[in-house]
Amino acid sequence: MPNSSLYDEIGQSYTAHRQADSRLTNAVLSLLQLPTGASIADIGAGTGNYSLALAQKGYQLTAIEPSAVMQQQAKQHCNIAWISGLAEQLPLNSNSVQASIGILSMHHFKGAKQALDEMARISKNNRVLLFTFDPRQIERPWLADYFPFLWGDTFKYFPPIEEVADWLARATGGQVTTMPFELPHDLKDFFAAAGWRRPELYLNATVRSCMSGFAIADQHRVAQGVKALRNDLETGAWDDKYGWLRGKHKADIGYRFVLSGTVD
């Protein structure tokens, strides 16, 4: 998946369309079960959208991110300390934070197993929470009709959730739980499946540029898919096939939490 140099290019508009969604933030806090003021390391923090959301709720964040461009877009907060670093070599002492999180960042790690070892090392009681995606958990979505390469690539970049859970269990030496997170129809964080009920989102080039799958894809193939999607929206063909989705408020699109460790 994209390295930090690519994110120096595609990350320039992240703050506009990759805003922390309060429902996802609340789910993170509900699962971590940490008292206000607890220390949390956000691994692969990007522009710090979720670091900021947690900091504003009174938590002490250490945001670790290798891309300077992503960091430069971050909003500063007295509860956030920014550190340049890689997930596989976290520049933090062992047991130095009460929990570590990775919000849609694990698939960007060069060595996921090593990164999980590091996240477990720095976290007291091995409290680690991942938010990731597994295409094997759902049927082929409508997005694959227009961007089949995008769907195919997810199987390469996102390992089975059972495998991720096993990696984390080995890293922490403890019990690991996986939980689905149904995406709201009006999600504020425009990651890849955010437009599951809003196909018009994918016609916006700036929105697509904030989705790593689109950013690394062959842009000629992307343009072909956009053309087909626009035509189907204009003619009503999309609604004929998928209009029933517009009546749903949330849906399981394959996003999962993976949680390990015990609470102090």
N, C-alpha and C positions, 0 to 999 in steps of 0.2 A: 504493500500500500504506500501512499505518498510519504516521502521523507520530509525533513524540515525544510529543505531547499525548495521543494514544490510548494509547501505551505507558505513560504515567503512570497510566492506568486498568487496562489489562489486564496490566501487568507486575508487579502486586503479589504474584502467587503463582508467579512464574517460578522462584525458587530451589528450590521443592519438586519441580517436575517437569521443569525444563530443566537437568538436571545433565550435565556433560561426560561423554561416553562415552569410555572409555580407548582403544577401538579406532579411533575417529575422531581422537582426539588423537595416537595413534601414527602414523596415516596422514599427518597434517599434518607431523609431524616427519620422517617418512621421505621425504616429498616435498621439504621445504625443505632438507634435508641441511645444516643449520647446526650449528656446534659449540656445546656447552653454554656458556651465558653470552651467546650472541648476542642482539642487540636485535631485537624484533619489535613492530610496531604492529598492534593488533587493532582493526579499523575496524568500528564498529557493534557494540561489545563486549557490549551488553546488560547483564546482571548480572555479566558477567565470568567465566562458567563455564569457557570455554576459556582465557581469560587466566590464570585461577588454575591450571588443569591444567598449562599450559606453564610458569608461574612455579615451580610445585612441582618441576618437572624441571630447574630451574636457569637458565631463560631470563629475560631482562630484557624485561618487557612494558610498552608504553604502550597503555593501553586508552582508546579514544576513543568516547564515547557522548553523544548529546544529551539523553537522558531522565534527569532528576534522580531519579525514582522507581526506575528501573532501577539507577542508580549506588548509591543508598542501600542496596540489597539486597546489594551486592557484599561478599564476604569480603576483608578487607584482607590484603595480603601485601607483604613488604619488596621483592619483585621486580616489583611492579606500580605504575605511576604512572598515575593517572586524570586525564583531561582532558575537559572538556566541549567538544564540537565536532561539526561536520558533515563528512560524507565529502567533500562537494564543496569544502570550504575547510579542509583539514586544518591545524591549528595547529602544524605541525612544519616544521623546516628541510629543505631538499632534501638527499637522501642521508644523513639523520640516523639511519636504522635499517637493519638488514641485510635485513629483509624486512617485508612487510605482508600481513596476512591478512584475509579477510572470510568469516566462517562463517555462512552463511544470512542474510546482511545485505544483499547487493547489491540485492535486489528492494525493499528499503525506502528506497534512496537516491532522492532527488528527481531527480537527474541522474546516471544510471549512468556515462555516458561521461566526464563531468567527474570523477566520483569515481575512476574507474580512472586517469585522468590524474594525479590527486593521489596515488594510491597508488604509481604508478610514480615520481613525482617524489621522494617521501620515501625510497624504497627504493634502497639501493645495488645496482647491477647490475640494476635494474628487477625485483627478486625479489618477485613478487606471486603469492599463492595465494588462489583463491576456492573456496568450497564452496557449490554452488547446486543448483537443480533444473530439469529440463526435461521437461515431461509428454510431449513428442513422442518421447521415447526409449523409451517403454513403451506397451503396450496399455492400454486403459481399465481401471482397477483396480476392485475390488469396492466400494471406498469411494464411487465415483461412482454406484452403484446407489441408495445411501441419501442421498447429499449431492451431487447432480449439479451444483448451483451452485458447490460447492467445486472440483470438477474443471474446470468451465468457466472459473472465475476464474483458475486457474493459467496458462491460455494468455494471459491479459492481463498478468499480473504477472511471468511468467517468460519472457524471450525465448529463442529457440532457442539451444542451447549453441554452435552454430557462429557465431552472431552475437556472443555474448559473447566467444568466443575471438578473433574479428576485432577487436572493440573493444579488447581487452587487447593484441593484437599491435600495433595502431596506437598505443596509449598507450606501449608499451614499446619499439617499434621492433625487436622481436626475435621469436624463435620461441616459440610457445605450444602447450602440450600439454593435451589433455583426457583424463580418466580416470574410469571409473565407480567408485562406491563402493557395494558391496552392503550393505544394511542388515541388521545382526544381528537375530534374532528377539526378543532381550531388550535392545534398545537402551535406554540409560538416559536419553537426551535425547529427550523426548517432543515432537518436532516433528511436522508434519502426518501423515507416513506411518509414524510409529513403531509404530503398531498394526497393521501389515499382516498379522501373524499373531495379533494379540490384539485382536479387535474390541471386546471388553469395555471397552477403554480409552476408547472414544468415548462410552460411557454416562456417564462421569464429567465433570460440568460444570466442575470445577476444572481438569482436564486439558485440556478443550477451550478453556478461557479462555486457556491458554498457547500455543495455536496460532492465529497471526494470522488465518489463513483463516476459522476459526470465529468469532473475536472480531469481525471486521468484517462478518460475514454477517447477513442478516435472521434474527433469532432465532426467529421463527415457523417459518421453513423448517427451521432447525436442529432445532427441537423435533419437527417432523414426521419428519425423518430419524431422530432418536434413537428415537422411538416405533416406527418400522418396524424398525429394527435390533434393538431390545430384543425385539420380538415374534418376529423370525426367530431370535434366539439362544435364546429360551425354547422355541420350537416345534421347533428343530433344523433349520429351513429354511436358515439360514446355513451350517451344517456340511454339509448336503446338497449345497450348491452350491460351497462354498469350503473345506470341511474338509481337503482335500488340502494346503492351505497349512500346516496345523499340524505337518506332518512336515518342513517345510523349516527349515533353520537360518539361512539368509540369502537375500536376494533383491535383484535389481536393480529398484529402484522409481523410477529416473530421476534419482537424485542423482549429481552429477558434480563432480570437481575440475577447475579450470582453472589451469594453472601457467605462469608466464613467468619469464624471466631466467636468469642464470648464477650459479654459486656462487663466492664469493671463493676 
